[in-house]
Structure formats: C-alpha cells, structure tokens
Amino acid sequence: MIYFDQAASSFPKPPEVADAMVKAVNEVGANPGRGGHQLARQANYIINTAREKIAKWIGCNNPKQIVFFSNATQALNQAIKGLDWKEGDHVLTTSFEHNSVRRPLEFIKRTYDIHISYIDGKASEEMFISEVNNSITDKTKLMVMTHASNITGDILPLRKMINIAKRYGIITLVDASQTAGHLPINMGEQEMDMIVFPGHKGILGPQGTGVLAVRQQIDLVPLHHGGTGGGSELIDQPQQWPDRYESGTLNTPGIAGLSAAISVLEQSEKNNVPRETILTNELLKGLQSINGITCFGPSSSDNRLPIVAFNIKNIPSQEVAMILDSHYNIAVRAGLHCSPLTHETLQTMDQGIIRVSLSRYNTKEEVQSFLQAIEEIVTAYDEF
Ligand SMILES: Cc1ncc(COP(=O)(O)O)c(C=O)c1O
C-alpha cells in the first residue's frame, strides 16, 4: 500500500512511538496524578516530561499551560467556547478553516449572538491582509486562523495577521493541526496567545492525542468538570492549570508516544530540506505536466505543506480515489475535506478534491508509481 493520506493521520510512525506506548502499557499502567505509589508516580513522570518537552518545543513559557486532549477538535472547542463571550462580540477568521474551528464558532454565534467575519482566502496576500485589517472592529475579541489549509496546503501569512491582532489587543488562536511537525513553531517569538495541534498528523505521534497551549494565562471556562486528582475537597473545578481543563484519566500511553515522536522529530529537524518537500515538488511538477489535471494551491512547493490537491477533468474525485485504492493500492483522500468554505472558494463543492499528502517516510518511487497511475487513469478516461 502506498499511503498518501498523511494529512488525515500519518502512517507509519517512527518505531520509537510504539515502543514508548508499549512500555507505558506494559511497565507503568497506573493512573497519573491519582495516587502516590511508585507506578502512579512513574505515569505522572511520563505526563510531566511530555508537557515540558512540548512547552520547550513550541516556545511556551509555562509547561503547566500545555493541556492534553484526545484530538485537535476537543482542544479547539475548549479554546473557542471557553472564552468569556458577550453579545455583540466579534471574531475574525478565514475561509480556510476546518469544521473543527467553524462549527464551534457557529455554535457560539447562535448561543451568544456574536458576529463572525470569514476572510476570503482567494484574494492575493496583500488583499487578504488588507481585508483582515478592514474587518477589525472595537468588538473583535478573537482572531482564529488555521496555520495552513488542510485542503490545498497553502500556508497563511500568520505573522502579518498576528501583528494586526496584537495592535488591537485581540486574542490570537492558531490551529496548527496541519503544520505542527512540518513548520517551526515558537509561540513566544510568533506572539501566539493560544495554539492547538493533534499528535497524530505531522508530528507522527499516535491518535488519541491533542494539545492546547496557552501562553498568557487566559481564563478559559472549562468545558468538562470532574475528577482531577488534586483538590478533591473542592466542589468546583480547581483553578490551577492544567488540572482545571483535564478532568478524567489522561491517555498516558498516547502521551508517551507523542513525547517519543517529538524527540524523533527534534533529531530530524536538524536536516536541511525535508524529504517530503522535495517529493511534493516532484509530485506537483508531474501532475502539472499531465493534460486534463487542475492543481489547486500555490504553483510550487514554496509556501505550501507536503499536500497536493487536484482534480482530473470533471471526474468525481471519489471515483478517482476508489480506482487508486482498489486497482493501484494507493490511499488518498477525496470528496469534501471538512472545510466547506474552501471548497466554495475553489468551486469544488460538487466534484470534491483529490488530496495527496506526504510524510518523511514516503519515497521517490512511490511518487513515480502514483504519477504513472494517474497517467493511466487519465488515458483510460480519454479512451472511454
Ligand atoms: C486544519 C485542521 N484543524 C483541525 C483538525 C481536526 O483534527 P483532529 O481530527 O485531531 O481533531 C484537522 C483534521 O484534519 C485539520 O486538518
């Protein structure tokens, strides 16, 4: 199987990830923060070490403000719904957002009667930034933006957007679901107030892991209430981070795997151009040279993630994906990709889009086999 669906969930993972998870299950097993015995302390050590590692890796000044969730969606829900919303508040966001941002936003819009501006990603960067600027009001409370499109791989002008937000004292939330593991992140230098990312995509960690990191202590209302290990005498959620937001038993094996994945990543980050960037360029050039293919997003691998989105003539994207899977043993994602506004902008609501996404474990040979398969499919449809 050629696995080109890395943007949904990466596969395979570095062997160190499974090793760390197996060790956590077989040798530790206990509940972190729920007891003073040796095994509970070891489980706690795994969690705290992961928090410290992640804080350092993303430039978050306080490891206690690294909060673990089961995925990016839960973390985004906490960051968005947890703010102190008042009727008439305004949110500035983009048309690139995933439903994991858009749906919580639409929920608070209905619940609190707030306003949302979705800045259209079709415009040039200059026009986009100018629209961001023009859409700010004195009620803008939050700017939430994906770091890159999950469909086309376009990287957004984050720095420029955050500069504008900072000028007006607006809270910034970055959805780094697609970029964590691919692009450097430094919350301090990039002045992000909150960032969210899953462990199971570009970081190459396990499913069941997601992180919300908060740089300034923004007082979010917890979405979940329950046992936190400490402060058991209190009737309410404890005030201290991260307990306030981590009710219930944590995913210790998953967090152990995530921690191992970040260690592996830190080693490979020392290399120059990542292999997946080189492969993306080859893939893009190959697709652009085939008649009848429309590629979406930037025309080169500059300013894009290892994601290539395309369609073949007006053939439904799902049909192509099915042929790739059943006939060529190649896994890609097709159809609509949880970001309807992006599809509206690209006018692909009916056809959907074929998305190929790579990781550092994909190879040149796989890219060549893929291009060969696409050429054969195009020829077969031409002859049909
Ligand atoms: C940009 C973006 N945000 C959020 C998510 C949700 O991630 P998770 O499935 O870990 O909740 C995804 C998943 O594809 C995504 O691409």
The ligand as a Gaussian input file, in Angstrom:
#p B3LYP/6-31G(d) Opt

LIG

0 1
 C       -6.837000      22.231000       9.946000
 C       -7.427000      21.168000      10.824000
 N       -7.957000      21.509000      12.010000
 C       -8.465000      20.579000      12.848000
 C       -8.475000      19.257000      12.519000
 C       -9.060000      18.252000      13.471000
 O       -8.074000      17.389000      13.947000
 P       -8.474000      16.112000      14.855000
 O       -9.027000      15.107000      13.912000
 O       -7.218000      15.689000      15.513000
 O       -9.494000      16.571000      15.807000
 C       -7.958000      18.851000      11.283000
 C       -8.001000      17.425000      10.870000
 O       -7.910000      17.087000       9.727000
 C       -7.411000      19.829000      10.417000
 O       -6.888000      19.498000       9.230000

